[in-house]
Amino acid sequence: MKQRVTIIGATSGIGRALTVEMHERGYVVGATGRRLERLEELRNQLKTNIHIQYMDVAELDDAINQLDQLKKDMGGLDIIVLNAGVSNYQKESVGRQADLHVIDVNVRGFANLASYSFNLFEEQGYGHIVGISSVASLFGWGLNIPYNASKSFVNTYLQGYRQKANHSDADISVSTILPGFVESEMTDGKKDLFWVQETEKAAKQIADAIERKKNEAFITKRWQLVGWLVKMTPNWIWNRM
Ligand SMILES: NC(=O)c1ccc[n+]([C@@H]2O[C@H](COP(=O)([O-])OP(=O)(O)OC[C@H]3O[C@@H](n4cnc5c(N)ncnc54)[C@H](OP(=O)(O)O)[C@@H]3O)[C@@H](O)[C@H]2O)c1
């Protein structure tokens, strides 16, 4: 039987490319997002083995009902990719409300679906949770404070669930994906970026990491170097950068 994967946040960038990639690899795909016309476009493009569902992850109870509906339409759920995310890199908007919006989507919206999916997978006896974090999760950064902190939450949250999965009778995998810069609406028009990966190439590497059930994967691999560099930088230097 074909495996069923739902991608949360499939209307643009990484999520959209990953939906197309997983579909090409023979999965039945579920695509969600707020921009329904984009979801309809995707369904028209892929034609078969695709199910779409409107979802705003910040509307917590509605998001659960919508995931349930999508799961019914797809005849079950084997893999969930928690990809929806927002950023305010380079001061698009700053202040309390801007910070809280990032936290509502990237932390509360994320945890709501991750926690629900884990329970669902425990009940059914198997499943795979994939969280799209970021290299930004590895350090605090004055130009994008809530974003980096929100992605750090994703790492720790999933690490906890990975440990819990190891103590569970169910066969549950938990993968944390850490992309560096990738072409998408999030990075569009931003200056000073480097090693920017094409969206489709990033999606292929993420799909490979999912199929290998990797605990953790940097996209691309060389971003791990940045991770090491950050770990080795003393706080007093970091605070002055
Ligand atoms: N691009 C990069 O360089 C980069 C690097 C590291 C990590 N990431 C992570 O990769 C993920 C995808 O980002 P991207 O770069 O592909 O950016 P993007 O093109 O802006 O895509 C963001 C996706 O998230 C969805 N989304 C945003 N707010 C949502 C909400 N409230 N409810 C439901 N869906 C929502 C969007 O769908 P709708 O607007 O239609 O709802 C869209 O499908 C994010 O988690 C991001 O943090 C990106």
PDBQT file of the ligand as one rigid body, heavy atoms in Angstrom, charges set to zero:
ROOT
HETATM    1  N1  LIG A 301      13.847  29.268   3.435  1.00  0.00    +0.000 N 
HETATM    2  C1  LIG A 301      14.797  29.106   4.318  1.00  0.00    +0.000 C 
HETATM    3  O1  LIG A 301      15.930  29.601   4.138  1.00  0.00    +0.000 OA
HETATM    4  C2  LIG A 301      14.546  28.285   5.553  1.00  0.00    +0.000 A 
HETATM    5  C3  LIG A 301      15.667  27.913   6.317  1.00  0.00    +0.000 A 
HETATM    6  C4  LIG A 301      15.477  27.136   7.455  1.00  0.00    +0.000 A 
HETATM    7  C5  LIG A 301      14.212  26.734   7.810  1.00  0.00    +0.000 A 
HETATM    8  N2  LIG A 301      13.126  27.112   7.056  1.00  0.00    +0.000 N 
HETATM    9  C6  LIG A 301      11.812  26.663   7.498  1.00  0.00    +0.000 C 
HETATM   10  O2  LIG A 301      11.168  25.988   6.426  1.00  0.00    +0.000 OA
HETATM   11  C7  LIG A 301       9.756  26.081   6.600  1.00  0.00    +0.000 C 
HETATM   12  C8  LIG A 301       9.137  26.508   5.279  1.00  0.00    +0.000 C 
HETATM   13  O3  LIG A 301       9.540  27.829   4.992  1.00  0.00    +0.000 OA
HETATM   14  P1  LIG A 301       9.831  28.370   3.511  1.00  0.00    +0.000 P 
HETATM   15  O4  LIG A 301      11.198  28.878   3.514  1.00  0.00    +0.000 OA
HETATM   16  O5  LIG A 301       9.416  27.361   2.509  1.00  0.00    +0.000 OA
HETATM   17  O6  LIG A 301       8.885  29.656   3.524  1.00  0.00    +0.000 OA
HETATM   18  P2  LIG A 301       7.535  30.026   2.766  1.00  0.00    +0.000 P 
HETATM   19  O7  LIG A 301       7.686  29.892   1.310  1.00  0.00    +0.000 OA
HETATM   20  O8  LIG A 301       7.157  31.343   3.342  1.00  0.00    +0.000 OA
HETATM   21  O9  LIG A 301       6.508  28.902   3.251  1.00  0.00    +0.000 OA
HETATM   22  C9  LIG A 301       5.888  28.934   4.505  1.00  0.00    +0.000 C 
HETATM   23  C10 LIG A 301       4.746  27.942   4.527  1.00  0.00    +0.000 C 
HETATM   24  O10 LIG A 301       4.187  27.978   5.847  1.00  0.00    +0.000 OA
HETATM   25  C11 LIG A 301       2.801  28.187   5.734  1.00  0.00    +0.000 C 
HETATM   26  N3  LIG A 301       2.274  28.963   6.860  1.00  0.00    +0.000 N 
HETATM   27  C12 LIG A 301       2.717  30.128   7.351  1.00  0.00    +0.000 A 
HETATM   28  N4  LIG A 301       1.913  30.549   8.361  1.00  0.00    +0.000 NA
HETATM   29  C13 LIG A 301       0.950  29.603   8.487  1.00  0.00    +0.000 A 
HETATM   30  C14 LIG A 301      -0.178  29.449   9.328  1.00  0.00    +0.000 A 
HETATM   31  N5  LIG A 301      -0.500  30.358  10.258  1.00  0.00    +0.000 N 
HETATM   32  N6  LIG A 301      -0.961  28.352   9.193  1.00  0.00    +0.000 NA
HETATM   33  C15 LIG A 301      -0.651  27.440   8.253  1.00  0.00    +0.000 A 
HETATM   34  N7  LIG A 301       0.383  27.511   7.405  1.00  0.00    +0.000 NA
HETATM   35  C16 LIG A 301       1.173  28.598   7.534  1.00  0.00    +0.000 A 
HETATM   36  C17 LIG A 301       2.588  28.937   4.427  1.00  0.00    +0.000 C 
HETATM   37  O11 LIG A 301       1.279  28.676   3.939  1.00  0.00    +0.000 OA
HETATM   38  P3  LIG A 301       0.074  29.764   3.906  1.00  0.00    +0.000 P 
HETATM   39  O12 LIG A 301       0.687  31.132   3.891  1.00  0.00    +0.000 OA
HETATM   40  O13 LIG A 301      -0.675  29.431   2.665  1.00  0.00    +0.000 OA
HETATM   41  O14 LIG A 301      -0.724  29.482   5.133  1.00  0.00    +0.000 OA
HETATM   42  C18 LIG A 301       3.646  28.296   3.546  1.00  0.00    +0.000 C 
HETATM   43  O15 LIG A 301       3.124  27.143   2.944  1.00  0.00    +0.000 OA
HETATM   44  C19 LIG A 301       9.520  27.057   7.757  1.00  0.00    +0.000 C 
HETATM   45  O16 LIG A 301       9.251  26.351   8.933  1.00  0.00    +0.000 OA
HETATM   46  C20 LIG A 301      10.842  27.778   7.854  1.00  0.00    +0.000 C 
HETATM   47  O17 LIG A 301      11.068  28.270   9.152  1.00  0.00    +0.000 OA
HETATM   48  C21 LIG A 301      13.285  27.875   5.938  1.00  0.00    +0.000 A 
ENDROOT
TORSDOF 0
